[in-house]
Amino acid sequence: MSTNEDQSEIRIEAQKIISKSSRNPRWEDTKVLIRGLQAEREFSLLEQITDRVARFDPQVPELRRRQSQALIETGKPAAALAVIREILPRTSRSDRESFELRGLRGRAYKQMFVENHEPADPLAIDLLKKSIRAYRTTYEEDPRHYWHGINWLALQKRAEEDGVASAKGVDLAALAKKIMGTVDASHDGRPLDPWALATKAEASLALDDVDSAQTYIKEFLRHDDLTSFQVGSLRRQLEQIWRLGEKDEARQGLLSVICAFHAQLPGAEFPLSGSSVLDYKQQLSGSEPQFEAILGDEGPVTIEWWRKGLDAAGAVGSIIASNGAVIGTGFVVHGESIHDRWRGQKLVVTNFHVCNKEGRDKGLPPDEIEIAFSAMEEKVRYQVSEIAYESEPMAYDCAILRLNKPLDGIQPIAIARNLPVLDQNAGGQSRRVFVIGHPGGRGLQFSVHDNEILDIEQVAGAGPQRLHYRTPTEPGSSGSPVFRSNDWRAIALHHAGGKAIKRLNGKPGTYDANEGISLTSIIAAIGAV
């Protein structure tokens, strides 16, 4: 797998091409970069760069195919279908790109089915049928393209479970065995690649052979050439189409292992609804043997790490304005972890520019907001009874809130007393951070994507200590906790980000970065009051 340094180089090079409007980038000059962006799940950048290159090379099927992939992954499946409809007639039906594009057409319909409609909705059923048809016809034309076959198999199984009348009449067991045979024949005795292993895992599930599925997933996750894109694709398929989270304990365990493994990879980013946090935590209770069986000695370490991450997610809340808009994020801490005078209390930390006493600097006063924690079993909205501390944006951009009701059932986030040491020789882990928040006012989301710490401000004496990092955030993330990657302890309060941020420690120039204020400097400031 690639390193954070590799990702950073890919990202920087892509941004250069996107920003140079006078240059005419062509496919031959950018294809290696474009393929790398997809492998690292840099889909936002992939969408931008393929759009730009397509202005000058609109007839290149692989370019338009990767553009379609980026559009699907960034939540625009209808736009992807438009690109596919444009380029598909210009390909030879026997070409590999034609098969890939037709498969992506099935993928777009599948995503529209999963994301936008209830199973009983006639429109949802129509989308499911269109997806099945796209995969089935492509596979039946040439069964060597077994990835279309496995998607047909998964969707056909889903249609049967949903009671779609036209889904009957397919021998799923025979289809699964045929696909597995094709996978083996295509490799002709050579070791299976990650996609082939994922395919055989899904086929095993169709045959109700959970033990074999576990074996293939074990080989998949240990493969030397595995990418975050491949892990995310399998996770999504098992979660959304096979619905393993709703199955028996053994199948739930397979999903838990993949989710925990995926969350640790650079390039992982996925939403966590309140119900999914609760579901994942429930699934962990019986998953210990599978973690160890699949991940070996790292299994117990990974399960504990994932459990801590889910606990942390449960302590992250959305800050909601009176009009219902999510304007920021806040997180629960033990009062004594900030100052001894708050011992025994649970407090919420957010930004001054989200909430402050007088409603200044775009923030709202406390009587105009509510706070909700989507991962709580009982859905409760809290009001702010008091702002215990606040500091303006040019200082610490911090507000500490006391709520009107006890925060029962929420485990506060632990605060790290030491910041990571940016030792170039210590490996990537020492430079990684995670963010959990409500980007764009959407639901709870892990952001584990391109998560390298760029720099930590070295300050002499009192004053805010800033951290710069690449973890992408959006409006709504303001007030999110920034976590140390190895133990889920919070190290900073996220408060800003964007393009052309001035570098820290007197270094010349600017870069694209996000900025957090170290919690240790905030604690020191409160202690001095």
N, C-alpha and C positions, 0 to 999 in steps of 0.2 A: 504494500500500500504506500501511497505517497505520503510525504511529510508535510507539516505545516509550511515549511519553507518552499516546497514545490508548489503548494496551493497559492501562496502569496505571489510567486513569480507568474503563475498562470493568470491570476487576477489582475496584476499590474499590467501585463502585456495586453490583456483583453481591454482594459480601460484605455490604454493608449490608442488602440485601433478605433474604439467607439468614439473617443473624443476628438480625433483628428479628422474634422469634416472635409478638409481639402484633399485628403488621400482617398484613392479609390481601391479599397481592399478587395482582392480577388480570392476565389476559393483555393487555388493552388498555394497561395501565400499564407492562408489562415487555417487550412484543414487540420493540421496537427494540433493547433491551439483549440480549435472548436471541438475536436474529439476529446481533448484533455478536459475541457470545461464540462462536457457531459459526464465523463468518467468520475469527476469530482462533485457532481450534482450542483454545479454553479449555474443553475437554470436561469436565474434572472439575467446574469451576464450573457449566458448562451442565447437567450431570446434577443437581447440587444445587438449582439455581434452578428448573429445570423440574419437579423433584419437588415443590418447595414450592408453586409456582404451580398445579400440577395438583390439589392438595388443594382449591383454591377454584374452579378452572375445568377440571374433568376432561373436559368434553365438547368442548374446542376441538381439532380435528384437527391444525392446524399445531403447536400446543404439544406434543401427544403425539408427533407425528412428530419434532420436534426432540429431545424426550426420548429417543425410540428411537435417534436418531442418536448422542446422547451416550452412551447405554448401550453401543452397539456399539463406539464409539471408546475407551471405557474398559474394554474387555475383558469385556462382559457381554451377548453376543449373544442368549443364551437369555432373559434378562430383557427385552431389546428385543422379542423375538418375542411375549412375553406382553402387552406394551403394545400392540403392533400388533394382536394378536388381539382385544383389548378394544375398541379405537377403530375399527377398520376397518369392522365392520358398521354403525356409526353414520354412515358417510359415503356419499354418493351415488356410485355406481360411475363416473359420468362426471366427477366433480369432480377437480380437479388433485391435491388432497390424497390422494384414493384411489389415484391412480396413483403418487404419491410413496411412500405407505405400502407399497404392494405391491412397489415397487422396493426399499424398505428391507428387506422380508422376504427378498427375494433376497440382499441385502447381508449380512444376518445369517447366512443359511445359508452364503454364500460365506466369511465370516470363520471360521465354525466348521469348515468344510472346510480352510481354509488353516492354521489355527493348531493344530488338535488331532489331526489324523489323517494317516496315511500314505496315499498314493494307492491302494495296493492293498487297503486296509482296506474291507470291505463297507459299514461305516457312513460312511466318507468318500465312497464312491461314491454312497451314498444322499443325503448332504448336497449333493454336486455336482449330482445330478439335480434335487433340490428347488430349488436356486438357479437352475438353467437354466429349470426350469418356471415359476418365479415371474417371471423376467425375460421369458421368451418369450411367455407368455400376455398379459402386460401390454402388451408391444410390439405383438403381433399385433392386439390390440384397437384400438390407435390408434398407428400407426407414427410419428405426429408426435412421440411421446415417444422420441426416438432414443437417449436415455441408457440406456433399458432395452434397446434393441436392441444397443448396443455392448457392454453387459455380457453379454448372451446370446451375441453373437459371440465374445467373449474366452473365456467359459467353454466354449462349444462347441468352440473350437479346443483348449483345454486338455483337454477330455474325449477328443477324438480322439488327442491326443498321449499320453494316459494309457492308451489302449486300451480305453476304456469302450465296450462293444458297441453300446449304444443311442444312441451319439453320432453314428453314421453316418447318411447320408441328407440332410444339410443342405448346400446349396450355399453354402459360406462366402464365395466370391468374389462371388456374386450378392448375398448379404446385405450384404457390405461396401459394394458399389457403391450399393445401395439406401439404406443409412444415410447415405452421403456425399451422395447426391442430396437426401435429406430435410433434412440440415443446411443445404445451400445454399438450398433452397426456403424453409425457415423464416426465413432471414435476408433473403431477397428483395433481394439486392444490398448489404445493409448489412454493415459489417465483422463478422467472426465474433468472438464473445465467447470467453473462455478455455475454457469447457466444450466449445464447438463445435470449437475447434482441437484440444483433447485427443481428442475423438471421432474427428476425421479422421486424427489421428496413429495411433490404434489401428486404424482401418479400413485405413490404408495398410500397417500391419504385417501384417494379415490377407491383403493382396494381395501380400505380399513386396516392397513398394515402399519400401525403407528411405530412399531419397533424399527422397521426398515426406514420410515420417514425420519426417525431420529438419527439413524446411522448416516443417511445422506446429508442431513442438516449438519451433523458433526463434521463430516468431510468438507462441506461447503464453507463453514465458518473457519476452518483451519487451512483453507486453500491459500497458497502463496500469492496468487494473482487476484484475490478478492478485492472488490472496491465497495465503497459506501453506497454507490448507486445500486449495485447488485443486492446488497443486504436490504436496502430500503425497498427495492422492488419486491423481494420475497416477503418482507414484513407486511407490506401493504396488501399483497395478494392473500396471504394467510389470514390477515385481520379483516379485510373488507369483503372478500369473495368467499373464502372458506369459512369465515367467521369462527375461527378456533377459540376466540375468547368466550364464546357462548357454548362451547362443547364440553366434553368431559375433562377431568383433571389432567390426563396425560396430554391431550391436545392443547389445553391451556398452557401447560408447561412449555411445550415447544415454542409457542408464541412469546412467552415471557423470556425465554433464553434469547431469542432473536432480538426482541426489543431492547433488552439490557445490553447485548453486544453492540447493537446499532447505535445506541445512545452514546457510546464511548468513542465513536469514530468521527474524525474530522469530516464534515460534510453532512452530518446527521441533523435534520431539523424536522420536527413533526408536531402536530397539535396534540394537546392533552386536554380533552374535555374533563370536567369534574368527574363524570361517571367513569371515564377511562382510567383516571388515576385510581379511583376506588377499585375498579376491575383489576388493574395490574397488581395492586396490593393484595387483593384477594387471591389472584392466581399464584403469587409468590409463595403462599402458605404451603402449597403442596409441590413446589417445583424444585426443591433442593436437590433431589437425586438426579433430575435431568440436567441441571446446571453442571453438576460434577461429571455426569456421564458424557456430556457434549463438550464442555470446556476444560475438562481435566482438573488439575490443581487450581486453575484460575476460577473454577466454578463458584466455590464459596465466597471468594473475594468479590466476584462480579455480582452475585446475588445481594450481598450486603451493600455494595456500592449503589446498586439500582434501588434498593429499598430506601436508602438515605435520600436519593434523588427524588423519589416519589413522596417521601415525608416532607422534603423541602418544598415541593410543588404544592402540597396541601396548605402551606403557610403563606402562599402568595395570593394576594387578593386584587380584585379590580376596583378602581376608584371611579365611581359613577356619578355624573352630574345629574341635576334635577330633570333634564330633558331625556335621560336614559343613556346618553353617550358615555362610553368608557374613555376617560381622559388621562388615565395613568394607572400605575401599579403601586402597590404597597406590600410590605412583608412584615410578619410578626416576629418579634424578638423577645427574649427575656429582659425585663427592665434592668436587672442587676448586671447584665452583660454590657450595658451602656454606662450606668452610674448606680452606685449603691443606694441612693435615695429612692430609686424606683424598684427596689428589691421586692420580689413576689408579684410583680405586675407583668402583664403581657401588653406590649406596646406595638404600634405599627409605624414603620419607617417609610417615608416617601420623600418627594422633592418639595421644596418651597414653591417652585413654579407650578406645582400641581394643587397644593392646598396651603394656605397661610391665613393668619388671623384677619387680615384686611382685604384679602382677595386681590393682591397685587401681582405684577409680573406674570400675567395670564393665569395665575392660580385662582382657585375659588375659595371663598371662606368656608369654614367647617359646617355651617348650617345649610350649605348648598350641595353637599356631597353625601354619598353613602358608600359603604365598602361591603363587597360580597366575596366570599371564598367558594369558588365553584367546586372544589374537591371535598367540601363538607357534605356528609350524608343528609343533614337537615339544612335546607336552603334558608339562610337567614341574612338579612341586610342590617348592617350596623351603622349607627350614626356616631359622629365625633362628639364626645363630651367636652374635650379640652385639647388644646395644642400645648403639650408639655415643653416643647423646645422648637425654635425655628431659626434658620440662618438663611440669609438672602442668596440668590444665585451667584453673585460675584464672590461670595465667601464659600459656604459649604453646601448651598442649595438643598437644605435638609429641613424636614418637618417631622416631628415625632408626635404621634397622635395617641390619645387615650380614648377608648371607645365606650359606648354607653352600656354595653352588656359584656359579661365574661366571655372570653374566647375559648369556651370549653371544646375539647376535641381537636384542638389545633396544637401541634407540636412546634414550638418556636424554632426558628432557624439559628443555628450556632454561628457565632462570629469568630473568625480567625484572628489571632493576636499577632500573626506574622504574615507579611506579604510574600508572594513567591520570590525566589531568588532567580534573577534572569541570567543564569549561567549557561552560556552557549554550549558547554560541554556536558550539561546535565540531561540532554534529551528533550523531546517535545513536551512531555508531561508537565515540566516545571513552568512552561510558558503558556499553558492553556487555561482558559476560563470558560464558564458556562453562564448563560443568562436565562432566567425563567420570568416571563412577563406576559403582557397582553398586547403584542405588537399590532399597530393599526386599529386598536380597539376591538380586536377579535378575541377569540377564546384563549385560554391558557396555552402557552407554547414553550417548549424547550428550544433554545437557540444554541446549537453546538457546532455551528457552521463557521469554518475559517476562524477559529477561536484563539488566535495567537495574541498574547500580550506583546504590544509593540514597545512600550516603555513605561517606567514608573518614575514619577517625579521625585527627585532627591531634594528635600527641603531642609533648610537649616532653621531651627526654631519653630515657632508656632506658624500655622497657616494650613490651608487645605493641601492635601497631597493627592495629585491626580494620577490616574492610570489611563493609558490609551491601549485599546485592543481592537481587533478586527471583527469580533462577533457582531453580526449585523443586527441592528435594532430599528424600530420604526416608532412614530408617535404612538403613544399608548404604553410604550416600554419605559417611559420616564418613571423613576422610582423603583425600578426592578433591582433585585439583588444580583450582584455579580459574584459567582462562586469560584472557589479554588477547585480545580478539576478532580483532584484525587480523593477529597473527603467531604465535598458538599458543605464546606464552611464558607460563609459570606465574607468577602474581602472588600467590597466596594458598593456604593450606591450609584447606579447608573443615572446620568442626568443630561447628557448631550451627545451629539454626534453629527457627522456630516462630511462634506468634502472640504479639502484644503484647511484642515485643522493644523494649527501651528504646533510644531514638534516641541517636546519637553526638554528640560535641562539645557536650554540655550542652544540646542542643535538647529542648524539652519534649515529653512524650507518648510514645506507643509506635506500632509498626506491625508488620505481618506481614513477616518478613524472614528471610533466611539470613545466617550470619556466617562469615567466614573470617579467619584471622590472616595478615597480610602476610608473605611469605617474606623480605623484606628485614629486617623486625624480628627474625625468627627467626635469620637469619644474623648480625645484629649481636649478638644475645644469645650465640650460640655463640662468636663471636669474642672476647667479653669474658670467657669462662670460662678 
